[in-house]
Amino acid sequence: MQTPRVALLTLCAAALWQINYSTATAQEIADKIWSGGPVYTMNDDAMEAEAVAVKDGRIIAVGTSDAVMAHKGEDTQMIDLGGRTMLPGFVDSHGHVVLGGLQALSANLLAPPDGEVTDIASLQETLRKWAEDNKDAVEKIKLIVGFGYDNATLKELRHPTREDLDAISTEIPVYLVHQSGHFGAANSKALEVGGITSETPDPPGGIIRRDANGEPDGVLEETAHFPVLAKLMGQLGPDGFETFARAGAELWTRFGYTTAQEGRSMPPIVEVMRKVGASEDGFKIDIVTYPDVLIDKDFIKANVSDTYVDRVRVAGAKLTIDGSPQGFTAWRDRPYYRPVGVYPPGYSGYQAATNEQVIDSIAWAFDNDIQIITHANGEKASDLLISAIDVANRLHGAADRRPVLIHGQFLREDQIDAYNRLNVFLSLFPMHTFYWGDWHRDQTVGPKLADNISPTGWARARGMRFGSHHDAPVAFPDSMRVLDATVTRRSRSGDIIGPAQRVDPITALKAMTIWPAYQHFEEDQKGSIEVGKLADFVVISDDPTKVDPETLDTLKVLETIKEGETVYSAGS
């Protein structure tokens, strides 16, 4: 006969068994479970996990293998990571996915390690070979196009000229886009199609470079470059831009991005993206875009949304204040250190938008509660942006608008304080330390200030979140190169550009996942591996927190998973 104590314990045990049984039978059954490798969630409260369960494209469990396996059913697909590392899908803090398609489909004029162009002769040979390999396309579109040349890496340390490109063709337009995206180089036929003659004045915010006789030499800066590129690309028609959009999105998936950005669009490009998204073989990943605020404010206001339609979302507006730091068109508060080219004494770059345009655009965005992202590279550009945001705050009051600084290559520490005070999100470009760190040290700002380009260390010292971007097609959207540069800041020559600005691998990964998700107002859906969020993952070849930091750029993206479905696999 049981004692009252034993009887009570027996009843409690039976009740507990009933509760546990009921909980187990009520557990959601997962479509898929991943286990067998380290999982980094980007959730500080539980950074590491052993397994993840997914149902209907969302995460239903993450944690220990035992806990997650409670969601295993007869039809659950079990996926063994095999020691590989799972991370949240990368969120593009700043890039140009449509123009990235141009990069993917045009002649590759990048320098090593991303290309083979080292001088004018190898650039010309690359163009000739591309034109020959793509003879049918060239004949159809009447255009030879190349992307990614960089005067800083060419042996001659200059831009290719009209004469250099006339050697490729005088009958078909030849147009090259500089790696920064802020310059173009045209042959005579491309200048003719673009309407550029010796009588054409320099546009506001741009320069048509000229030879000793006053004739255009083929090199176009900033606002002189963009309209000519647009006119030449217009020959491709909508089908051409649709091809670019598809190719760009596909390129982003190869590097683990589950959310891409088109960081400066125009209404026709938005419509192209929407058409592709709505097609039967539409985008496999999300694309967030920011139309140019100086082009069509009404379009932005009518289309901005927090909801994706066919994987495309107009998220806000884009403003561009100045140009390229490596190209000496960023607007500085002091003269460039040792600029290469013909520049007047004390040259410090120039603004691409007027003071009035900047102040009015920021005020308009704040008044309409529209997020605005602003390209500002030089210190003077940031001074103007900070002033404009201060004015807009006083006019329209504080709110969670999350204005974004794009790039901020040359920043003073007091400007970081101001951005922190104004709640500006910093989308920084530490990848510059690899590609142009030596150039900044030797030519643009000098050895002392070069250490503070893309000052991620200053941001973290103040507890600020930041994004780390690639600005593709300025560089390939190579996520492992982004990670490596943010952690090591090692330049092409092997120098460390700003050791005090380096951050640890987890911080660098947050700058590619949860923080840019916050930047886009999507932190409740993306950027970390947590229950309820989208099952957006990337699987890489090794654990970035355990390998030698100097080998981070050798890690490989093996699989990209969007809402539980594989959209890229290195083995396929």
N, C-alpha and C positions, 0 to 999 in steps of 0.2 A: 504494500500500500504506500502511495506517495505521501510524503509530508507536504504540508501546505507550501513550504518554500520550493520544494522540487516541482510540485504541480504548477506553481506560478512561473517558474523558469521554463517548464515545458510549454506552457501556453504562450509565453513571450517568444520562445524559439519558433513555435509554429506560426505565430503572427508575423515574426520577422521573415520567415521563409516565404510566407504568402506575399509579403510586401516585395521582397527581392524577386520572387517569381513573376509577380505582376509587372514590376519595372522591366525585367528582362524581356517578357513577352511583348511589352508595349514599346520597346526600343525601336527606333527607326532602323530599318534595314538599308545598308549602304549599297549604292550601285557599284562603288569602287573603294578599295582601301589600299593605300600606299604604305609600305613599311620596309624595313631592311636597310635604312640609311639615315644619316642625321637630317633632321628637319629643323630649320631655323624660322621661327614664326614672325619675328620682328615685334612681338608682344613682350615688353619688358618683364611682365609678371610671370611669363612662362616662355622664355626665349627658345628653349630646346624641347623637341618632342620626338617621339619614336614612330608615330603613325598618324595618318590622316584619313578620315572617312568622308565620302562625298555622296550626296543624293540630289538628283535633279539639278546638277550644276552648282550646288552650294555645299559648304563644309558643314557636316553635322557632328563631327567629333574630331578632336585633336588632343594628343597626350601620350600616355604610355601605351604600349602595344596591347596589354591586357585590357585596358579600359576601352580602347578603340575597337578591339575584336568583338566586343559585345554587340557591335552593329553588323557583324558578319552573318549573312544568310546564305541559303543554298545557291542563289544566283549572283552573289556578290563577286565581282572580279577582283582578285587579289594580285597586286602589282608589287614585285620585289625591286626595290631601288638598287639592290646589289652593291651597297656601300656608297653609292652616289649621293649627292646632297640635294635636298629639295628646299627651295626658297619661294617666297611669294613671287608671282609674275612681276616683271619689271614694269614700272610706270614711267613713261617718257616725260621727264621734267621740261625738256625743250628740244624740239626737232622739227623737221619739215618733211613729212612723210611723202607728199606728192613730188616735191623736188628730189627727194631721195630716190624716187623711181627714175628720174632723169639720170641720176648718178649710176643707178643699176644698169641702165640701158645705153649709156653713151660711152665714148672713149674714156678709159680710165687714165687720167693724167696725174694721179697722185704719185708722190715720191715714195721710196721704200720706207717702211715695210709694207705699205698698202698698195703700192704700184711700182713702176719701173722707170719713171721719168726723172732724170737727173740734170738735164740741160736742154737747150732749145732743139738740138739735133734729135735727141731721143723723144722729145715731145712731138716733133714733126713726124718721126717714124711711127709713133703710136697712132697718130691721126691717120696716116696713110694706110696702115694695116687695118684699122677699124673701118675706114671707108671702103676698103676692098672686101673685107669680110661681111660688110653690111650693104653691099652694092645695090641690092633691090630696094632696101629701105631708103637709102640716100637718093636714089632715082625718084622714088615716090614722093618724099617730103621735101626734096631740093634743099637739103641742109646737112652739113657735117658739124657735129656738136661734140665737144669734149668737156669733161668736168674734173676739177680738182687740181689744176696747175697751181703752183705756189712760187712766186718770184724769190721767196726767202730760201727755197731749197734748190733752185736752179743754179747751175754753175755760174751763169752770167749775172745772177742777182738782179734780174730785171724781168718785166712782163714781156711776153711775146708781142710783137708789133704786127701792124697790117702787112708789112713786107714779109715777115716770117710766115704768115698765114696765107698770103698770096702764093707762096711756094707750094701750098697744098692744092689750091684751086683759085682761079680768078672768075670762074663761071658759076660756081655754087657757093652760097654763103657758108663761111666757116666761122663758128662762134664758140669761144671757150669761156667757161665760168670759173673764176678763181675759187680756190678752196674755201675762202671765207664767205663766198657768195656775194661779196660787195663790189667786185670788179668783173668786167668782161673784156675779152680781147677779140677783135673782129678783123676779118679780111676786108678788102675793098668792097666786095659784093655785099657782105653783111652790113657794112656802113651805109651802102646805097639803099638797101631794103629798109634799114632803120631810119633813113632820112637824115643822116649825119653828114654835113658838108663843112667846108671851111667857114661858111657863113652862119652855121648853127651856133647860137650862144650857149654858154654853160648854163644848165638849168639850176635853179636854187637847190642847194644841198648836193650838188654833183659837179664833176669836172670832165670835160672832153680833153684828153691829153693831145698835144699838138707837136708837130716837128718844127724844125727851125724856120720853115716856110709858112707856118701857121696852118698847115693841113692836119686833119685828124690823124694821129699815128696808130689808131686802132684800139687804144686802151681807154676804157670808159669807167669812171668811178661813180659809185652810189646811184643817185637819181638820174645820171646820164646812162647808166648801164641797164637799170630795171626795165624801162620802156622798150629798149631795143630787144632785150631778151624776150619780153612779152610778145612783141610783134613777130619775132622769128618763131617762137613757140606756137603762136596763133596759126601758123601754116599747118600745124599738125592736126588741127580741128579737135572736136570733143573726143573722138576716138583715141587720139594720141594721149590726151591727158588722162583718160580712163586707164590706158595702159600703164602710164606712169604711176597712177594711184594704186593699182593692183600690185605692180612690181615693188613699190615702196613698202606697202604693208607686208608683203611677203618677205622682204629683206629684214624688216623689224622683227618678224617672228623668229628668224634664224638666230637672233641674238637674245631671245628670251623675253621680248616685250609683249605684254598682253594688252597694254594701252599705249597707243602711239599718239603723237601730237603733230598737227599741221599748224605750226606756230605763226604763220602769217599768210592768210588766205584772202581771196577776193570772192565776191558773190558767185561768179561763174565757176570757180574752183569748188566752192561749197556744193553747188548743184551737181558738178561732176562726181564728187565723193558720194553724194546722196544717191545718184544714179547707180554707181557701182555697188553701194551698200544694199540697194533694193533688188539687185539682179540675182539670178539663181545661184551664181557662184560669187556672192558678195564677200565683204570683208570677213576674215576669220577672227580679227581682234577689234577692240574698240578704238575709235579715232576721235579725239577731241580737237576742235579747231577754234582759232581766234582770228576773225577777219580784221583787216587793216582799218583802224578807226578813222584815218584820214581819207578813206575811199568812200565809205557808205555807212554812216551812222544809223540811218533808218533801217537798213537791212539787218544790222546787228541787233538793234532793239526789237525788231519783229521776229527774229529767229533764235535769240539766245534762250537756252533751256537747260534744265538740270536733268533732262531725260534723253537717253539715246534712242534714235529711230534708225533701224537698220545699221546699228553700230556706229552711227555718226552723231556728234553733238556739237552744236555751236555753244561754246562755254563763255565767251566774252569777247573782248576787243584787244587788238595789238597796236602798239605805238612804237615807232622807231625814232630815237632822238639823234643817234650818231652812227658811226660806221665800224670799221674793222681795226682792232688794235695792231695786229701784225701788218696790216696794210697802211698804217699811219693815217687813217681817216677817223679813228676814235677822237672824240673832242676832249682834250686834256686841259688841266688847270696850270700847266707849265709846258715848256718846249719839249719835244721829243729828244731823247738822249743822243742818238746818232742815226737819224733817218737816212735810208738808202734811196737815192733819187734826187731830183731837182726840187728843192723846197726853199722858201724864203727864210732868212734868219729868224729864229724864234718861233718857227712853225709848231703849232700845237693841235693840228687837226681842225675839224669844223663840224657844225651841227647840221643834221639832215632835216630837222623840223624846227620851225621858228619857236621863240618863246611863247608867242600867243597860241600857236597850234598845240603846244604841250600843255599849257595851263588850261585851255578850253577843253581839250580831250579828257584830261584827268577830271576836271569839274563835271563834264557831261557824264562820264562813267559813274562817278560818285552820286550824282543827282538821280541817275536811273538804276542805282544798285547793280551795276554791271561790272564784273571783274575785268580789270585791265592789266595786261602784261606789257612791260616796257623794256625795249632794248636800249640799254645805256652802258657803254663800255668805258668811256673816259670819265675822269673825276668831274669835269665841268658838266657833262651830261647828267651825272648823278646829282650834282648841286641843283640843277634845274628841276629834275624829277622830285627831289626832296621838297623843294620850295612849292612845286605844284601840288603835291599831296598835302602839305601843310595848309595851303590855301583852300583846297577842296574839303579838308576836314573841318575847317572853321566855317565854311559855307554850308555844309550838308550834315555835319555831325558825325559822331563815331558810329560805325556799324561793322559787321563782319564781312567786309568786301574782299579781303585777301589780295590786295594789289601785289604784283610780282615784279621784281627786278630781274631782267634777263641779262645774263653774262656778268656785268660788273667786274670786268678784268682789272681795271685800274681804280682802286678804291682807297680812300684814306680811312683811318680807324675811326675818326669822328663821324664819317658817313655811315659806318656800320652801326654806331650808336644811334644815329638818326633813324635809320631803317628799323632798328629794333623798337625805338620809341613809337614809330608810326605803324607798327605791325605789318611791315612789308616782308613778304616771303622772298628769300634769295634763291634764285635758280642760277647756280654758279657753274663755271666751266673749267674745273681743274684739269681736264684733258689737255688744256693748253700747255700745261707744264711739260707734257711729253712732246707734243708736236712743235710748239713754238717757245718753250722755256728758254732755250739757248738764244733764240732770236730776241726775245724780250730782254734778256740779260745783257746782250751785246749791242742791240740796236734801238729798241723802242723806249725802255724806261731806265736801263742801266742795272748793274748788279745789285744795288741795295733795294730798289723798289721792285725788282723782278721777284724777290722772295715773297712778296705780298700779293701777287696776282691770284685771283680766285681764292680769297682769304677764308677758307673753311675753318681754320683754327680760330680766327677772330669770332666767327659766328658761333662756334660751339662754346667758346669761353663765356659768351653771353647767354647761353642756353637756347639759342635760336635753332629752329629747324631750317634745313636748306635742301635744295635739290641739286643733284650732280648730273649734268647733261652732256650730250655729244654734239648737239646742234647739226646732226646729219641733214644734208649731205656735206657739211663742212668737213666732217670725218665720217667714216662708216659708223653706223649705230652699234658699235662693238662694245657690249656691256662689260666684258671683262677688261677691256682697255680703260673704260670709265672707272671701274672698280680699282684697277691697278694705279691709275693716275691719282685718284683721290687718296689712296693710302700711302703711296711711295713718293709721288711728285718727282719721279726720275725722268730726266729729259732724254732726247735722242742720243746725246753725247755721253750720258751716264751721270750727269750732274744732278744733285738734289736741289730743286728750285723751291726754297722756303721750307726747311725742315720743321719749323715751328707751326706751319699750317697743315701738317699731315694729321690724319685721323685714323682710328682703328678700323678694322674690316667691318665690324657690326655697324658702326656709325656710317661708314661708306655705303653699306647695303641699305640702311634706313633711307639714305639720300636717293636711293634708286627704287624704293618701294613705298613704305608707309608715308614718308614725308611728301613726295610728289603726289600721292593720293590725296593727302590733306590739301596740297596746293590746288588741286582740281575740285575741291569740295566733295571728294569721293572716299574719304577715309572710313566711312561706315560700311562701304561695300568692297573695298580693295586695299591692297598694300600690306596686308598681314594675313597670316594663316590662323583664323579664329572662327569659331562657330557662328554661322549665319552669313558669313561673307562669301563672295563668289569664289569658286574653286579655280582661281587663276594661279598657276604654279610655273616654275622653271626648274629643271633638273640639270645640274652641272656636274662636271667630272670629278671634282674633289671638294673637300671642305675648306672654304676660303679662310676660316678662322684657324686652321691647323697647318696649312702649307706655309712655306717660306714666303713672306710678302713679296719678295722679288720675283716670284713665279706666278703671281696672280694673273698676269696677262696671258699665261699659257693655259689657263683653265678653259674648258670648252662647254658651250651650251649644247646639251645632248637632246633636250626635249622641251617644248613649250606647250603648256596645257591651258586652254581657255575654257572656263566653266566646265571643267571635268573632261574635256575632249582634247586629244592631242592635235595641235595645229602645225607643229613642226617636230620632226624627229631626225636626228643626224644620221640615222641608219636607213632612212627611206629616200 
